[in-house]
């Protein structure tokens, strides 16, 4: 397969979606681990240390560039695949063949759009102000823990974040197993285990992210 085919053919697009999907899954694991530090009961000291390391060490900063490139590529390829699939179904089937598939596996485009809107809000609340103060505007590094307490004291913000996390959970419920299946990790013997692992990962990750704004809003963390 040539580089052109990787980005233009259906197989190539799915391969890119699978690779970028796994990369984003790894990022979510790291991000969830860092966020879990808010429950350390130390007033955000451990969390701020972790955030400082991620923002000031050159290795995470380089990986950050790769992360944004991966997100952008994942979005573009997902959009192109959605458009391509819809064009193939311009004439409806007389019999529905979607009875065996879950609704969220048929709504990856919608879920992805909700996640993108949530991501824009998240970046504007935390990443952009913090990175600006860390170098772009030569200011002082902000206290992300206090910033989180401030943002998550507003009910509508908490609701938007929870909805975004729920969308992420359903997106992962299908995307996790789909990513590995696209890369050839698919075997009848291990298929059930892979599906269960995907569901478990989707639930744990989305729950951890959703609990963060809820914990601040309800005063479970100080």
Secondary structure, 3 states (H helix, E strand, C coil): CCHHHHHHCHHHHHHHHHHHHHHHHHHHHHHHHHHHHHHHCCCCHHHHHHHHHHHHCHHHHHHHHHHHHHHHHHHHHHHHHHHHHHHHCCCCCCCCCCCCCCCCCCCHHHHHHHHHHHHHHHHHHHHHHHHHHHHHCCCCCCCHHHHHHHHCCCHHHHHHHHHHHHHHHHHHHHHHHHHHHHCCCCCHHHHHHHHHHHHHHHHHHHHHHHHHHHHHHCCCCC
